[in-house]
Amino acid sequence: MNVSTVDELIFCSNVTCQDVQRTPFAVFLYVFRTAGIILTVCGNFLVIISISHFKQLHTPTNFLILSLATADMMVGVTVLPIQLIHSDLCMQINYVLCYLYLMCSSHFTFLSIYNVSLISLDRLYALSYPFQYSNKVTFNLISTVVCLNWLTSFGYNLAVIYFNGPGTVLCFGECNIVESGLWASIDLFFVFILPCSVILLSYMKLFVIVRKHAKSINLARGKHTSGNAQNGECARKASERKAATTLGILVIVFVACLLPYFLCVVFSDSIPGTLLMQLLEGAVLILLLNSAINPMIYALFYPWFRKCAKHILTLYIFNPDSSLANVFTKSG
């Protein structure tokens, strides 16, 4: 995944920083980007500490969320600061920093996309086969999948940058990558079409299952069933439905942030060069700032995350046995 991909050569005079003025909008954009970096790093750091520290959160699904939060935080640590230095402060970046930016932006964005895909498949399997899920989806399996995801992403993006290397730096101080037609098609398929198809198909199926569960819950309530087993099954389905809905919101927001960039790539041949660069800059910013949005979604829809954040910010986690705290109840 190359968030700096430009399919055609843009003349240096159109993309250099020579004419940048410190307008009120430029100052606003600088403040906005800086706030985005802070939110991205701090928000995802809270997610990482929460899932790592509290034992109640040590589940396969949360391990996938941990992988997503790690990739998102690294976007805030590496990619966004370099983009801020170059775009808003208008400082020239050398070849080493350029390649670091290209590799990090490609690698961590690729990871985010496929982490969301894996989360979608995980939720689909959990709702489709609830009694087999705990036996089939183990920590060893998820750990292997996550490691393969990180290694595949690194190898793939290293190959993309290596084979498109001669066109990586277009102008002095500029940092873009020009992909050949073949690589652009491969990138479009593996980084957008394939994962987005998996995500959308998974959640279409999830929507059907959730509606079916909702009907069964309403039917059970209508019969005034008081059996513990029946009530427990209804509670489990309601909990899974809520989790699927929350993750569905995360997926919808993610695809919405991803779409503008790939629309720019697909229609790049029909967009004038200067306008394309402006649209790409905005699309890339939206895509990268999705890394700051995910923790906000957790905070809004996951009570356990709000409670964990409170424990972390009040330094409760330094108490003995704090990792055993019950983060799913209002007490403790």
Secondary structure, DSSP 8 states (H G I E B T S, - for coil): --TTB-SS---HHHH-STT----HHHHHHHHHHHHHHHHHHHHHHHHHHHHHH-GGG-SHHHHHHHHHHHHHHHIIIIIHHHHIIIIIS-----HHHHHHHHHHHHHHHHHHHHHHHHHHHHHHHHHHSHHHHHHHS-HHHHHHHHHHHHHHHHHHHHHHHHHTGGGS--STT---B---HHHHHHHHIIIIIHHHHHHHHHHHHHHHHHHHHHHHHHHHHHTT---HHHHHHHHHHHHHHHHHHHHHHHHHHHHHHHHHHHHHHHTGGGS-HHHHHHHHHHHHHHHHHHHHHHHHHHHHH-HHHHHHHHHHHTTGGGSTTGGG---SSS--
